[in-house]
Amino acid sequence: MNPMRLGRYDACVLLGSALFLSLNLWSLTTIPFLLGGDQQVFWTNAQRLLQGEVLYRDFYEFTPPGADVVYLIAFKLFGSRIWAPNVVVLVLGTLLTWLCFRIARPIMRPALAVLTAALFLVLDFGGWLDGTHHWFSVLSVLAATALLMPERTRWRILTAGALCGLASFFTQTRGVAGALGLLAFLFWDGFQARRSWRPWLQQCGLLLSAFVVTWWVLSGYFLFEAGISRLWYFQVVHVLHYVANDWNILRIKQAEARAWPPLSVLNYLAVPIVYVVALWRAFRQPRLSDAREASSATEASSATLLGLVGASMFAEVALSPNPLRLECVAIPAIPLGVWLATGPAGIRPRWRRCAIVAAWLGLIGLGTHRIWYRNAERSLIEQLPAGRIAMNATTARKLDWIARHTQPGQYFCEASYASVYVPLRLRVPYFAALNDQTSPEFLDADIRQLEARRVRYILWSPLARPRFPKFEQFLSGHYQLVQEFPGQEQIWELHAPSGSPSGS
């Protein structure tokens, strides 16, 4: 049987994951939930692109444009409706779950591969529902990995290289890490087959050339509009200076709606251990069983491929880890962990069935809890300029006040984030939000643009970190406090004559 042939198990994974995600993205009354997380930044960037602005030239972002372009396409297809990002997350999560099943299939039985996909869906992606560039880039690398599992033909290698180039269009380092993992596997594969260096060098040339051409074509518009020097600054220089040294391993953040979040420190330790043990077992596999059997060779080859790609992606985030980055690149560790646990050296056969049943019961219970929690926590429905949306009481109070005091298309400043622009269809008046990646020149540009556009309202919190004394001095000198929300978020209004259409 061809391990990559689509069948009834694929249909079950696709339909089951789509159903589970739909119940987590829309209420039982079919009202979309207002999503949170870093994906809101990419929605806002897409909205700015839709308004004619250019990334890197008119506004700040240190990641490649891929995620912005995905949400831009969604807004062009569905309009600037608040449920458009929910559709993106639905499609993204379904494809990731299916690919998790596909990469697990060559090393285990179909039923165990379905369990592996369910573990990823409920424990990993289902806890985040955060459609950031991390997931998009991992999706591309996993697709390249699945493509090379059954065989390594020229066209498969070219396509895998193109998928790694696509991954770097979302996360600049992810595609490089994926490509290095694939090259390491191709070297191992040639060494096992006792081939000469020439075929491996040809494979390297095919993969890397497809990688570079794909990235160049996808980035061409932004290279032309913003210039290669600005793209290099934001994606490389700025990242090294302001982002990569942000050692936030101790600043563990709980994902929204997680009833029992995994212990992040345990994840940091467990993921590399799984890769090391899996690679060791895969290297020994031909000696543990009959090496002449095709199924044994395929299993060892697929496990090696997963281990090398996973280890390469883990090394990529190891210098600047956080829970989201780690859980994204840990996807190959899930099938490898199940493979190790259910193999000859894993759980004893008489306990294996009990462990599988217990895993399914736990996943069903946790999945049901996630659905219930999201419906209970987001019980208020508001009619906003971007459509009807279900949210919690704190967010509803804030958005309702802003909606009553602004008009769609008006400039509004949310100083340290980007959560209100898409739901309320407001415009962003600054170059960069104020956060720990903001450089002094960005702060100066922000103040100049706020002054030039006479932005009427600023949403700000005195609890925001880091502090920007220059911005606080500008705020107190030109604005007055008019509203305060729970959590000490505040609305400041520009000192201006009443009735002035400032900011519109």
N, C-alpha and C positions, 0 to 999 in steps of 0.2 A: 504493500500500500504506500502510495506517495504521501509522506508526512506533511506536505504543504497543501494537499488537495482540500478544498473547502467541502464541508459536509454538515451533517445535522448538529454536531457539536459547535461548529462556528456559528450557526444560526442561533443556537441557544445562548451562546455568549453575547452575541450582538444584541439580540432582543432583550435578554435579561439585564444587561448593563444599561441599555437605553431606558428600560422601564425604571430601574432603580434610580438612575440619574434624573429622570423626569420627575419622579416623586420627591426628589431633593431640590429640584430647581423651580418647580411650580407647586402651588398649594393644591389641596384636594378639591378646591373650587376653581382650579385652572388659572389662578392669578400668579404671575411670576414673582419669585422672591427677589428682593434687592440683594445682590451679591456684594461681598466686601473683598478686602485683600488688595494686594498689589496690582491685580488686573485692572482696577479702576484707573490707574495711571495710563495704561495702554488704551482703554476706552477713550480717555480724554485726549490722548495724542491722536487717535484716529479721528476724533471730532475736529481737532485743529487741522489735520490734513484735509478733511472734508471742506473746511472753510478756506482752503487755499494756502495755508501756511506750510513751510518746509522744515522737516526735521533737521536739527543741527544748525540751521541758519536762523530760524525764527523762534525755536524753542529747544529746550534741553532734553537730552536723553543719552545715557551712557551705554545702552544696549543697542544692537542692530535694529533695523526697522521692521523685522519680520512680524512680530506680534501686533504692532501698530497697523501693518498692512492687512492682516487677517481681520481685525475689527473694522478697518475701513471698508473692506469688501462686504462684511456683514451689514454695515450701515448703508452701503449703496444698494444692497439687495433688499433689505427689509425696512430701510428708513432709519432715522435716529430714534428708534424706539427702545425703551429700557429692557425689553425682553430679548433684543438681538444678541447681547453678550451671553444670555442664558443658552441660546441655541448653539453658540460657539463652544461653550463649556460642555454641552451635551454631546456634540459631535466629537470634540477632543477626547473626552473621557471614554466614550464608546470605542473609539479607535485604539486608544491606549490599552484598554482592557482586552480587546481582541488581539492586539499584538503581543500582550503578555501571554495570552493563551497560545499564540502561534510559536513564540520562542520557547515555550515550555513543552510543546507537543513532541519534538524530536527526542526528548530525554525522559519521557514518562508516558504512562497510559492516558488516553483522552480524558477519563474521569478525573484523574489527578491534575491534569492541565486546567480543567474547568475550575477545580478548587483553587489552583494557583491564581487564576484570573480573578476569582472572587475575593481572595485575600488582598490582592492589589486594589480592587475596586472599593471594598468596604474600609479596609484599614488605612489605605494610603490616599488615593485620589478622592475618595468619598468624604474624607475628613477635611480636605482643603477646598475643593470646588473653586480653585483659584487659577483661572486660565492665563497664566503668565508665560513669558518667553521660555522659562525652564521646561515646562511640559511640552511645548511645541518642538523645541530642539531635541528633547529626549525621544519624542515620537519619531522624528526623522532618523535618529541613530538606530532606534529599535527596528524600524523598517529596513534599514540597510543591513542590520544583523540578521533579520529573518530571511532576507533575500539571499544571503550567502550560505545559509545553513544546508540546504540540500545539495548544492553544487556551486562551483566557482568558475563559471564561463566568463568570456570577455564582456558580454553585454550585462551580466549580473554585476561584475566588478565596476563597470562604468556607471551603472545605475546606482550602486552603493556609494560610489564617490560623489555622484550628484546629490544624493540624499544627505551626505555629510556636509556638502556645500550649502544645502538648504538649512541644515542644522545651525551652521555658523551665520546664517542670515537671521536667526533668532537669538542665539547666544554665541558670541564671537569665539569662545574657547571650546564650546561643546562639540562642534563639528570637527575641530582639530583633535580633541581627545578621542572622539569616535573613530576618526580616520587612523590614528595611531594604534588603537586597539585592533582594528581590522587588518592593518599592515602586519602587526605582530602575529595575528592568527595566520595570515597568508604565509608568513615566514615559517611558522610552526608546521603548517600543512605541507609545505614543500619539503621541509626537513624530514617529516614522517614518511613522505613518499620517496625520499632520497633523490629529489630532483636537483638539477644544477641551479646556480644563481640566476641564470638568464631568465627563466620563466617568472621568478619572483620579482626581478627588476622590471620586467614588462608589466606585471600586475600592478606594481607600485606606480609606474608611469601612467597606466590607465586610470587608476583610482585618483591619484593626485591631480591629473589634468582635468578630469571631470569635476573634481572638487573646486578647483580654481575657476574654471569657466562658469560653473553654476553660480558661485558666489559673485563673480564679477557681473554677470548678466543681471542677477537679482538686485545688486547694489548700484547698478549703472545710473539710474535716475537720481539717486541721492548723491552719488559721486559728482554728477554733472551739476546739480542744483546747489549743493552746499560746498563742493570742492573736496578733493582728497585730503587736504591738510586738516580741515575741520573734522572730517570723518575720522582721521587718524588720531586727532587730539581727543575726541570724545570717547572713542572705542578703545583706545590704548593708553594714551598719556594720562588723561583724567582718571581712568579706572585705576591705574597703578598708584596714582597719588592720593585719591580720595575714596576709593571703593575697596580695592584689594587689601588694604591694610586695616579694614574695619573688622577686627577680630571679635565677632559677636557670638562665639560659641557659648559664652556664659550668659548671653541675653536670650534665653530660650523663650520663644513665644508659643503660646498654645493656639492651635488652629481653631477657628470659629466652629462651634457646634460639635466639638469633640467631647464625648462623655468620659472616655478614658484615654487620654493622649499617651502615646508610647514614651518611654523614658528616653529622651534624646541622647543622653550620654551612652546608654546601652546601644543605641543605634550606631553611634560613632564607632564603637568597638566591634559590634557584631558584623557590620557590613564587610569591612576588609577581611575579617576572619573567615566569613563564608566564602569570599572569593579565593582566598589562599587555600582553604581546605578543598574546595571544589576543583581548583586547578590541580592540586596534588592528586586527588582521586581520578580526575580525567586523564592525567599523564600515566597513571598506573592501570587504567581500565583495560588496555589490551592484554596486560599480563594477568589480570584477575579473572578474565574469561577467555573464551576462544576468540583470538584475534581474527580468525578467518570469517567470523560471522559478520555480515554487513550491518546488522542492527547494533552490534556492540561498537563497531567502528564509528557509525553515525552518532551514537550517543556520546562517545568520548569526544568526537570532533565538535559537536554542538555545545557540549558543556565547556570545552576549552574556549570556543568562540565567545560564549556568554561571559565566562570568567575574565578573559582578556579585555573585552569591551567594557565590562562593568568596572574592573580595576582601573582602567584608564580614565573613565569618567569620575571615579571616586578620587583619584589623584588630582584631577582638575579642580575639585571643590575643596580639597583638604586644606589648602592654605587660607581659605576664607569661608568656613562652613557656617551654615545655619540650618534649622530643621527642614525648611522647604527644599533647599538645594540638595541636602543629603537624601531626602526621601524620593526626590526625582531620579537621581542617579543610582539609587538602590534598587530600581525595578529588576535588573537581571539577578540580584541576590534572592529575590522571592522564589522564582522557579528553581534556582540552584539550591536554596535552603530546603525546599520540599523534596528535591531530588536526593539530597544527602540524608534527610530524615527518613525517607521511604526506601532507601537502598539497602544493600546487604549489611552495611555497617551501621544502619540507622535503627529505627524503632523495630523491636521484635515483631515478627508477623502476627502473633496472637494479640498484640496490643495495637497494631497498626489500624485495624478497622475501627477500634474504639476511638483512636485519636482522630481519624478522619470524620467520624460521626460527630465527635465533640467540636471539631473545628467548624463543621457546617452549622451546628446548633448555635455556636457562639457568633458566627457571622450573621445568621438570620436574626438573632436577638439584637446584636449591635446595629445591623442595618435598619431594623424596625425602629429602634430607639432614635437613630439619626433622623428618620422621616418624621416621627412624632415630635422630636425636639424642634425641628425647623418649622413645622406648622404651628407649634405652641409659641415659639419665641417670636415669630414674625406673624403676629395675628392681626395687626392693624393694616388696613388697606387705604391707600391714598391715591387720589387722582392728580398726577403731576404732569407737567408739560410733555414729558416723554412717554406718558401712558400710566395705566393703573399698575400699582406695585404693592406688594406685601412686605412689611418691614416691622422692626421692633419699635417700641414706644419712644425711646430716646431719639432714634433717627427720624421718626415721623414728626416729632415736635420741631426738630431743627429744620427739616426740609419744608415743613408747612410754613414756618415763619419766613424763611427765605423766599419761598414761592409767592407769598402774599406781598412781599416788598420789592420784588424784582419782576422783570419781563424777560421772556426768552430772547436770546441774542444780546442781552446786556452784559457788560463787563462786570465780573464779580471776582474778588480775590479770596481764595481759600489758601492761606499763607503757607501751610506746611504739608498739604496733601491735595488730592484731586477727586474727592468723593461726591461733589454736588453738581459738577458741570454737566454730565450726561443726563442724570434724572431731571434736571431743571432746564436743560438746554441753554446754559449760560456760557459766556465766552471767558477764556483765560487771558488776563491782561499782562502776565509777566513772562520772563524767559525761563525761570526755574523756580520750583517750590523751595521753601526754606527747610532744609534737612541737613543731615551730616555729610552729604555729598556736595553742598553748596560752597562754591569758591567765592572769595571777596569780589571778584569782578562780576559774578552772576548777581550778587546782592546789589551792587551798584546799578546794574542794568535793570533789575526789578524795580528799584525805587524810582529810577528815571521813567520807566514805563507807567508806573502807578500815577506819578505826577502828571505825565503828558496826557493820559487818558482820563484823569480825574475820576478814578474808580470810586463809586459811592460807598460800597460796603466791603469790609474786610472781615473774614472769619479767622479768628486767631485764638490761641490758648496760651495763657501764661505758664502752663506746664510743659509747653513744647520744648524739646531739646534737639540740638544745642541752642543756646541763647544767641541772639543777634542784637547787640546793643544799638547798632546803627539803625536797624529796622524799628526797634521799640521806640527810639527817639523820634523817628519819622512818624510812627503811629500816634504817639501822644501829642505831637506838635500839629498834626493835620486832621486828626480824627477824634471822635468822642464815643465812649462806650454807651450803647443803646440797648443791648440785650445780652443776657447770659444764660447758657444752657447747662444741664447737668454734665458733670465732667469738666466744668470751668471753661468750656468753649465760649467765646464771646464774639458778638457782632459790634464792630466799630463803624461809625458813619462819618463820612467826610463833612468837615465844616463847609457848608455851602448854602446859598440862599434857598429857601423852600421853593419847591416847584421846579428847581433846576433839573434838566434831564441828564445829569452827569452820569457818565458811564454807559449810556445807551448808544 
